[in-house]
Amino acid sequence: MRILITGVAGFIGSGLALRLLDRGDSVYGIDNMNDYYSVALKESRLGRIGAHPQFRFEKLDISDREGVARLFRENRFDAVMNLAAQAGVRYSLENPHAYVDANLVGFVNLLEGCRQSGVGHFVFASSSSVYGANTRQPFSEHDNVDHPVSLYAASKKANELIAHSYAHLFRLPCTGLRFFTVYGPWGRPDMALFLFTKGILANTPIRVFNHGRMVRDFTYIDDIIEGVIRVIDHPAQPDSSWSGDNPDPATSNAPYRIFNIGNSRPVELMRYIHILEEQLGKKAVMELLPLQDGDVPSTVSDVSALEAAVGFKPATPVEVGIARFVSWYREYYRS
């Protein structure tokens, strides 16, 4: 297959590109290489894949309408995996326009490119944050998600709605993946595991929100990538049993699906920190803080739909995942 990956210099994008190339696909990757976090880290990720003969990279922002249109005019893709987005729940409180530009304008630019060029499957990153004010757990794709509690979450919910409209109007197969707290080697420096590791090693206080009473469905990067690949290989199909009298948000009479990808093993934040302390051989100095605006106290995924559709569910324990991250972190910053 010839696959376009947006956000290819990102945490998930770079790992996905490597896996696809290893199995024989060709990958065209784009990324705007912005400085939301370390550009050097993004360049290092690209360095892992840049020499592969079946990989091509272009610096391009998905919010650039003409640039994206040109990309699709000049290339033909069997599938598109959209991982380009302005990430971060907390940052959306500071810079909302960045989320509109990347997560809404850029998203439509990609859908238009797919429609105009006959792409066979458009897969996109959604987020567990769309569950927002929902309290019934585990979170199911079949539940209503109309109450986001951050602009980031609202932008991801909007992606799902816009994608459905393209699936309905143009029969473009679209699949949205709600990722649950992804972690592991080559991760983002603004995420908890990275921040905690850096703080503990530097003997500086780490910020622990909701006084540590957070619960997260931490999902290891390799599990995320395996799930993504299996979904790419299974384009969304119309659900013949779907009914407008009782509409299921996860499926449609259009070629459209929504899946959770999570570990389904919720872990308390304090337990997560204690495992990290054990791996680092140092105790953390903690600054206990209240729940921050836009955050939710707990996330737990129901991945039964993913397992039924593609025969896979994440299973890497946090003890294993954190150990691998710490090993990578020490090696990366030592070199």
KEROMAR-389383 format. One record per residue (C-alpha): residue number from 1; x, y, z. Coordinates in pm, whole numbers, always signed. Example, Ala and Ser with C-alpha at 12.3 -4.5 7.8 and 13.67 -1.06 7.14 Angstrom:
<guvexs>
<kolvo 1; u +1230; v -450; w +780>
<kolvo 2; u +1367; v -106; w +714>
</guvexs>
This chain:
<guvexs>
<kolvo 1; u +0; v +0; w +0>
<kolvo 2; u +96; v +364; w -45>
<kolvo 3; u +4; v +544; w +274>
<kolvo 4; u +9; v +911; w +372>
<kolvo 5; u +86; v +979; w +738>
<kolvo 6; u +30; v +1331; w +865>
<kolvo 7; u +219; v +1426; w +1180>
<kolvo 8; u +486; v +1175; w +1082>
<kolvo 9; u +749; v +1336; w +1309>
<kolvo 10; u +519; v +1285; w +1606>
<kolvo 11; u +519; v +1018; w +1874>
<kolvo 12; u +269; v +784; w +1709>
<kolvo 13; u +336; v +889; w +1350>
<kolvo 14; u +706; v +806; w +1348>
<kolvo 15; u +656; v +465; w +1506>
<kolvo 16; u +371; v +385; w +1269>
<kolvo 17; u +581; v +481; w +967>
<kolvo 18; u +857; v +242; w +1074>
<kolvo 19; u +616; v -48; w +1115>
<kolvo 20; u +448; v +11; w +780>
<kolvo 21; u +782; v +41; w +602>
<kolvo 22; u +906; v -278; w +767>
<kolvo 23; u +612; v -472; w +628>
<kolvo 24; u +669; v -342; w +275>
<kolvo 25; u +438; v -42; w +239>
<kolvo 26; u +556; v +291; w +102>
<kolvo 27; u +501; v +591; w +326>
<kolvo 28; u +469; v +958; w +239>
<kolvo 29; u +500; v +1159; w +559>
<kolvo 30; u +420; v +1523; w +624>
<kolvo 31; u +468; v +1736; w +934>
<kolvo 32; u +486; v +2109; w +1000>
<kolvo 33; u +768; v +2058; w +1256>
<kolvo 34; u +628; v +2328; w +1484>
<kolvo 35; u +788; v +2415; w +1817>
<kolvo 36; u +499; v +2318; w +2047>
<kolvo 37; u +763; v +2087; w +2191>
<kolvo 38; u +1126; v +2003; w +2107>
<kolvo 39; u +1192; v +2017; w +1734>
<kolvo 40; u +1516; v +1828; w +1800>
<kolvo 41; u +1315; v +1531; w +1928>
<kolvo 42; u +1098; v +1540; w +1615>
<kolvo 43; u +1410; v +1547; w +1400>
<kolvo 44; u +1552; v +1250; w +1590>
<kolvo 45; u +1233; v +1054; w +1525>
<kolvo 46; u +1256; v +1134; w +1156>
<kolvo 47; u +1619; v +1030; w +1163>
<kolvo 48; u +1509; v +675; w +1244>
<kolvo 49; u +1314; v +646; w +919>
<kolvo 50; u +1458; v +906; w +682>
<kolvo 51; u +1700; v +674; w +502>
<kolvo 52; u +1439; v +414; w +411>
<kolvo 53; u +1402; v +395; w +30>
<kolvo 54; u +1023; v +368; w +53>
<kolvo 55; u +985; v +679; w +271>
<kolvo 56; u +941; v +1034; w +152>
<kolvo 57; u +908; v +1337; w +380>
<kolvo 58; u +772; v +1682; w +311>
<kolvo 59; u +747; v +1970; w +555>
<kolvo 60; u +385; v +2076; w +518>
<kolvo 61; u +116; v +2215; w +746>
<kolvo 62; u -226; v +2057; w +694>
<kolvo 63; u -388; v +2398; w +745>
<kolvo 64; u -219; v +2509; w +419>
<kolvo 65; u -513; v +2455; w +183>
<kolvo 66; u -323; v +2492; w -143>
<kolvo 67; u -28; v +2290; w -18>
<kolvo 68; u -252; v +2000; w +81>
<kolvo 69; u -445; v +2020; w -247>
<kolvo 70; u -117; v +2007; w -439>
<kolvo 71; u -4; v +1705; w -238>
<kolvo 72; u -314; v +1509; w -339>
<kolvo 73; u -295; v +1626; w -701>
<kolvo 74; u +62; v +1504; w -734>
<kolvo 75; u +25; v +1174; w -544>
<kolvo 76; u -214; v +882; w -515>
<kolvo 77; u -263; v +721; w -175>
<kolvo 78; u -441; v +398; w -88>
<kolvo 79; u -496; v +519; w +268>
<kolvo 80; u -443; v +830; w +477>
<kolvo 81; u -365; v +822; w +850>
<kolvo 82; u -420; v +1164; w +1003>
<kolvo 83; u -215; v +1210; w +1318>
<kolvo 84; u -143; v +1581; w +1266>
<kolvo 85; u -319; v +1791; w +1526>
<kolvo 86; u -263; v +2052; w +1789>
<kolvo 87; u -236; v +1828; w +2092>
<kolvo 88; u -281; v +1895; w +2462>
<kolvo 89; u -587; v +1959; w +2673>
<kolvo 90; u -427; v +2226; w +2892>
<kolvo 91; u -269; v +2419; w +2606>
<kolvo 92; u -614; v +2465; w +2452>
<kolvo 93; u -692; v +2702; w +2739>
<kolvo 94; u -405; v +2926; w +2628>
<kolvo 95; u -412; v +2912; w +2249>
<kolvo 96; u -754; v +2810; w +2115>
<kolvo 97; u -689; v +2932; w +1761>
<kolvo 98; u -413; v +2674; w +1715>
<kolvo 99; u -677; v +2403; w +1760>
<kolvo 100; u -913; v +2558; w +1508>
<kolvo 101; u -637; v +2592; w +1246>
<kolvo 102; u -495; v +2240; w +1275>
<kolvo 103; u -782; v +2029; w +1406>
<kolvo 104; u -1066; v +2181; w +1205>
<kolvo 105; u -933; v +2368; w +900>
<kolvo 106; u -652; v +2119; w +843>
<kolvo 107; u -887; v +1826; w +892>
<kolvo 108; u -1125; v +1947; w +622>
<kolvo 109; u -832; v +2011; w +386>
<kolvo 110; u -733; v +1645; w +420>
<kolvo 111; u -1086; v +1517; w +368>
<kolvo 112; u -1117; v +1726; w +54>
<kolvo 113; u -790; v +1584; w -73>
<kolvo 114; u -914; v +1231; w -6>
<kolvo 115; u -1246; v +1298; w -179>
<kolvo 116; u -1091; v +1456; w -485>
<kolvo 117; u -827; v +1185; w -534>
<kolvo 118; u -1026; v +873; w -450>
<kolvo 119; u -844; v +760; w -135>
<kolvo 120; u -963; v +418; w -22>
<kolvo 121; u -962; v +474; w +355>
<kolvo 122; u -928; v +784; w +574>
<kolvo 123; u -826; v +697; w +930>
<kolvo 124; u -791; v +971; w +1189>
<kolvo 125; u -685; v +1016; w +1549>
<kolvo 126; u -965; v +1107; w +1781>
<kolvo 127; u -923; v +1100; w +2160>
<kolvo 128; u -1063; v +961; w +2482>
<kolvo 129; u -1113; v +1325; w +2580>
<kolvo 130; u -1434; v +1331; w +2371>
<kolvo 131; u -1607; v +1145; w +2656>
<kolvo 132; u -1585; v +1469; w +2852>
<kolvo 133; u -1845; v +1488; w +3127>
<kolvo 134; u -1948; v +1123; w +3084>
<kolvo 135; u -1914; v +931; w +3410>
<kolvo 136; u -2040; v +585; w +3313>
<kolvo 137; u -1736; v +364; w +3267>
<kolvo 138; u -1583; v +189; w +3084>
<kolvo 139; u -1630; v +443; w +2806>
<kolvo 140; u -1807; v +291; w +2508>
<kolvo 141; u -1815; v +417; w +2149>
<kolvo 142; u -2189; v +353; w +2156>
<kolvo 143; u -2242; v +622; w +2423>
<kolvo 144; u -2335; v +983; w +2355>
<kolvo 145; u -2034; v +1222; w +2367>
<kolvo 146; u -2199; v +1562; w +2336>
<kolvo 147; u -2047; v +1720; w +2648>
<kolvo 148; u -1676; v +1793; w +2595>
<kolvo 149; u -1497; v +1976; w +2876>
<kolvo 150; u -1210; v +2123; w +2671>
<kolvo 151; u -1169; v +2284; w +2332>
<kolvo 152; u -928; v +2005; w +2237>
<kolvo 153; u -1199; v +1749; w +2307>
<kolvo 154; u -1456; v +1954; w +2117>
<kolvo 155; u -1225; v +1970; w +1814>
<kolvo 156; u -1186; v +1591; w +1818>
<kolvo 157; u -1560; v +1541; w +1846>
<kolvo 158; u -1599; v +1782; w +1553>
<kolvo 159; u -1355; v +1566; w +1353>
<kolvo 160; u -1579; v +1266; w +1404>
<kolvo 161; u -1887; v +1457; w +1288>
<kolvo 162; u -1715; v +1607; w +983>
<kolvo 163; u -1573; v +1269; w +883>
<kolvo 164; u -1918; v +1115; w +904>
<kolvo 165; u -2058; v +1378; w +671>
<kolvo 166; u -1790; v +1292; w +411>
<kolvo 167; u -1856; v +921; w +455>
<kolvo 168; u -2227; v +984; w +401>
<kolvo 169; u -2206; v +1230; w +113>
<kolvo 170; u -1912; v +1087; w -80>
<kolvo 171; u -1895; v +727; w +44>
<kolvo 172; u -1540; v +789; w +163>
<kolvo 173; u -1459; v +515; w +418>
<kolvo 174; u -1366; v +692; w +743>
<kolvo 175; u -1254; v +542; w +1073>
<kolvo 176; u -1188; v +742; w +1390>
<kolvo 177; u -966; v +607; w +1667>
<kolvo 178; u -1011; v +729; w +2023>
<kolvo 179; u -667; v +691; w +2180>
<kolvo 180; u -638; v +650; w +2557>
<kolvo 181; u -331; v +810; w +2724>
<kolvo 182; u -54; v +685; w +2499>
<kolvo 183; u +293; v +649; w +2654>
<kolvo 184; u +627; v +487; w +2581>
<kolvo 185; u +967; v +547; w +2416>
<kolvo 186; u +992; v +855; w +2191>
<kolvo 187; u +692; v +1008; w +2369>
<kolvo 188; u +589; v +1370; w +2390>
<kolvo 189; u +777; v +1585; w +2645>
<kolvo 190; u +456; v +1757; w +2756>
<kolvo 191; u +299; v +1433; w +2878>
<kolvo 192; u +303; v +1304; w +3234>
<kolvo 193; u +556; v +1020; w +3208>
<kolvo 194; u +813; v +1243; w +3038>
<kolvo 195; u +759; v +1531; w +3282>
<kolvo 196; u +769; v +1301; w +3585>
<kolvo 197; u +1089; v +1131; w +3471>
<kolvo 198; u +1262; v +1459; w +3403>
<kolvo 199; u +1155; v +1602; w +3740>
<kolvo 200; u +1250; v +1299; w +3947>
<kolvo 201; u +1596; v +1276; w +3790>
<kolvo 202; u +1650; v +1650; w +3845>
<kolvo 203; u +1519; v +1639; w +4205>
<kolvo 204; u +1256; v +1901; w +4122>
<kolvo 205; u +891; v +1878; w +4230>
<kolvo 206; u +653; v +1708; w +3988>
<kolvo 207; u +301; v +1847; w +3953>
<kolvo 208; u +42; v +1586; w +4047>
<kolvo 209; u -312; v +1697; w +3967>
<kolvo 210; u -628; v +1604; w +4154>
<kolvo 211; u -396; v +1526; w +4448>
<kolvo 212; u -299; v +1203; w +4274>
<kolvo 213; u -654; v +1070; w +4261>
<kolvo 214; u -650; v +1049; w +3882>
<kolvo 215; u -717; v +722; w +3703>
<kolvo 216; u -594; v +672; w +3347>
<kolvo 217; u -613; v +393; w +3091>
<kolvo 218; u -242; v +414; w +3004>
<kolvo 219; u -184; v +250; w +2664>
<kolvo 220; u +161; v +150; w +2541>
<kolvo 221; u +275; v +288; w +2207>
<kolvo 222; u +335; v -51; w +2040>
<kolvo 223; u -22; v -154; w +2117>
<kolvo 224; u -152; v +169; w +1967>
<kolvo 225; u +48; v +115; w +1648>
<kolvo 226; u -67; v -246; w +1612>
<kolvo 227; u -429; v -135; w +1649>
<kolvo 228; u -385; v +145; w +1396>
<kolvo 229; u -233; v -87; w +1134>
<kolvo 230; u -511; v -340; w +1170>
<kolvo 231; u -770; v -68; w +1130>
<kolvo 232; u -597; v +77; w +822>
<kolvo 233; u -618; v -270; w +667>
<kolvo 234; u -994; v -292; w +735>
<kolvo 235; u -1172; v +2; w +567>
<kolvo 236; u -1498; v +105; w +730>
<kolvo 237; u -1811; v -54; w +587>
<kolvo 238; u -2177; v +53; w +617>
<kolvo 239; u -2360; v -115; w +904>
<kolvo 240; u -2666; v -286; w +755>
<kolvo 241; u -2836; v -298; w +1096>
<kolvo 242; u -2795; v +74; w +1165>
<kolvo 243; u -3125; v +253; w +1226>
<kolvo 244; u -3209; v +621; w +1237>
<kolvo 245; u -3477; v +540; w +1493>
<kolvo 246; u -3206; v +437; w +1738>
<kolvo 247; u -2882; v +577; w +1593>
<kolvo 248; u -2558; v +418; w +1709>
<kolvo 249; u -2282; v +687; w +1731>
<kolvo 250; u -2011; v +425; w +1663>
<kolvo 251; u -2142; v +303; w +1327>
<kolvo 252; u -2355; v +427; w +1039>
<kolvo 253; u -2535; v +336; w +720>
<kolvo 254; u -2237; v +515; w +564>
<kolvo 255; u -1885; v +360; w +558>
<kolvo 256; u -1792; v +501; w +898>
<kolvo 257; u -1666; v +355; w +1227>
<kolvo 258; u -1539; v +478; w +1562>
<kolvo 259; u -1314; v +263; w +1783>
<kolvo 260; u -1155; v +300; w +2125>
<kolvo 261; u -792; v +194; w +2153>
<kolvo 262; u -705; v +160; w +2520>
<kolvo 263; u -546; v -87; w +2758>
<kolvo 264; u -869; v -144; w +2955>
<kolvo 265; u -659; v -170; w +3272>
<kolvo 266; u -707; v +160; w +3457>
<kolvo 267; u -417; v +265; w +3678>
<kolvo 268; u -422; v +520; w +3958>
<kolvo 269; u -176; v +803; w +3897>
<kolvo 270; u +3; v +740; w +4228>
<kolvo 271; u +61; v +379; w +4129>
<kolvo 272; u +200; v +498; w +3795>
<kolvo 273; u +440; v +731; w +3978>
<kolvo 274; u +550; v +457; w +4221>
<kolvo 275; u +634; v +223; w +3931>
<kolvo 276; u +838; v +502; w +3775>
<kolvo 277; u +1018; v +564; w +4106>
<kolvo 278; u +1111; v +195; w +4120>
<kolvo 279; u +1253; v +204; w +3768>
<kolvo 280; u +1451; v +523; w +3831>
<kolvo 281; u +1565; v +421; w +4178>
<kolvo 282; u +1463; v +761; w +4315>
<kolvo 283; u +1168; v +904; w +4504>
<kolvo 284; u +961; v +1183; w +4358>
<kolvo 285; u +908; v +1520; w +4523>
<kolvo 286; u +539; v +1589; w +4458>
<kolvo 287; u +343; v +1911; w +4435>
<kolvo 288; u -16; v +1802; w +4490>
<kolvo 289; u -262; v +2019; w +4299>
<kolvo 290; u -638; v +2025; w +4236>
<kolvo 291; u -795; v +1893; w +3916>
<kolvo 292; u -713; v +2134; w +3636>
<kolvo 293; u -974; v +2286; w +3407>
<kolvo 294; u -1035; v +2065; w +3104>
<kolvo 295; u -914; v +1747; w +3275>
<kolvo 296; u -1133; v +1454; w +3379>
<kolvo 297; u -1065; v +1244; w +3690>
<kolvo 298; u -1088; v +903; w +3523>
<kolvo 299; u -1068; v +730; w +3183>
<kolvo 300; u -1136; v +361; w +3119>
<kolvo 301; u -1187; v +210; w +2773>
<kolvo 302; u -1417; v -58; w +2642>
<kolvo 303; u -1230; v -208; w +2344>
<kolvo 304; u -1469; v -493; w +2266>
<kolvo 305; u -1568; v -334; w +1934>
<kolvo 306; u -1205; v -308; w +1821>
<kolvo 307; u -1136; v -667; w +1922>
<kolvo 308; u -1443; v -794; w +1737>
<kolvo 309; u -1358; v -596; w +1422>
<kolvo 310; u -983; v -656; w +1386>
<kolvo 311; u -898; v -928; w +1638>
<kolvo 312; u -674; v -720; w +1861>
<kolvo 313; u -677; v -555; w +2203>
<kolvo 314; u -390; v -379; w +2381>
<kolvo 315; u -232; v -581; w +2661>
<kolvo 316; u +108; v -435; w +2763>
<kolvo 317; u +119; v -385; w +3144>
<kolvo 318; u +234; v -44; w +3269>
<kolvo 319; u +523; v -208; w +3454>
<kolvo 320; u +663; v -326; w +3121>
<kolvo 321; u +585; v -6; w +2933>
<kolvo 322; u +738; v +226; w +3194>
<kolvo 323; u +1054; v +15; w +3214>
<kolvo 324; u +1097; v +43; w +2837>
<kolvo 325; u +1040; v +417; w +2848>
<kolvo 326; u +1299; v +470; w +3122>
<kolvo 327; u +1554; v +264; w +2931>
<kolvo 328; u +1493; v +472; w +2618>
<kolvo 329; u +1499; v +803; w +2810>
<kolvo 330; u +1834; v +730; w +2974>
<kolvo 331; u +1990; v +623; w +2645>
<kolvo 332; u +1846; v +910; w +2440>
<kolvo 333; u +1957; v +1186; w +2677>
<kolvo 334; u +2291; v +1022; w +2750>
<kolvo 335; u +2372; v +1028; w +2378>
</guvexs>
